[in-house]
Amino acid sequence: MKDKFLKFSFNIFDKISKSFESPKGFNIISSGLAIIFIVSLFSAFVNINFNLPENIAYLLPDNYFFAVEITFKILLAVEIIEMVFILAHSVTDSIAKQFEIFSLILLRQAFKEFSNIELPFEISEIIQPGTYILSDIFGALFIFAGVLYFRKIQKHKAITSSEEDTFKFTALKKALALFMLGAFIFIGIYDVILYFNGAESFQFFLMFYSLLVFTDILIVIISLRYSHLYIVVFRNTGFAVATILIRFALSLPRYYDAAMGIISMIFVILLSILYNKFEFKRIKEILWKPKNF
């Protein structure tokens, strides 16, 4: 029964991921983002320049930068879906994707601050939004550089010892990824419903990262079935801690959020350097171990 469920999850996941990550899938996403951006700009133009009824006006944006904000938000949603698919293949690639998403969230915050600056402006009026923007863009830049270096130093090595274990571990991660995808869609639909009902929407990315924390911890626990080596357990647990730090960063006030993101990035880089160094040394010792004849 369990094997049938794992095989079913494996096949369903592969079908969805192939459709999403295909050239056709990315073309549809790109075209959709362009349409949303243009429609949002047009909606803001109409709302700003025409006297619309109140029940319609409150649903439409009253600032042109809203088009950038909503497009970025949907782009981040696409990146999260891609991260869910990556989660089933590689823990290290998944954590790299999490930092990519966080850096884009910082850039989105910077664009949002631009919408708070009204032209013409006094210098005293833009000091606070200006410092927020600088904090966000340089924080994002540092994390961008960190992600590039983190990806460069990775040495992917399976923690399983047989093809059967590899299949089971991958299938379990794909089943978890399908659950995450379902939860993501549910959260997204609920957030849209709240918006159109005029209710205060919850923090979408904050809630998803909260869910991701527990998923990462569950993956650490599952991985113990296939490798109980301290070095592997510590690395995977460390990556789960990094997810928690990102989750905290999303809750922190400005300046501190970027700082926490940078600290988290430094932590996973140091963790990877140490893991790669001593894992390579361990493998070398095994390969060069003298054999008794």
Sequence and secondary structure as in RCSB ss.txt:
>XXXX:A:sequence
MKDKFLKFSFNIFDKISKSFESPKGFNIISSGLAIIFIVSLFSAFVNINFNLPENIAYLLPDNYFFAVEITFKIL
LAVEIIEMVFILAHSVTDSIAKQFEIFSLILLRQAFKEFSNIELPFEISEIIQPGTYILSDIFGALFIFAGVLYF
RKIQKHKAITSSEEDTFKFTALKKALALFMLGAFIFIGIYDVILYFNGAESFQFFLMFYSLLVFTDILIVIISLR
YSHLYIVVFRNTGFAVATILIRFALSLPRYYDAAMGIISMIFVILLSILYNKFEFKRIKEILWKPKNF
>XXXX:A:secstr
 HHHHHHHHHHHHHHHHHHHTSHHHHHHHHHHHHHHHHHHHHHHHHHHHS   HHHHTTS SSTHHHHHHHHHHH
HHHHHHHHHHHHTT HHHHHHHHHHHHHHHHHHHHHHHHTT  SS  HHHHHHHHHHHHHHHHHHHHHHHHHHHH
HHT     S SSHHHHHHHHHHHHHHHHHHHHHHHHHHHHHHHHHHTT     HHHHHHHHHHHHHHHHHHHHTT
T   HHHHHHHHHHHHHHHHHHHHHHS TTHHHHHHHHHHHHHHHHHHHHHHHHHHHHHHHHT     
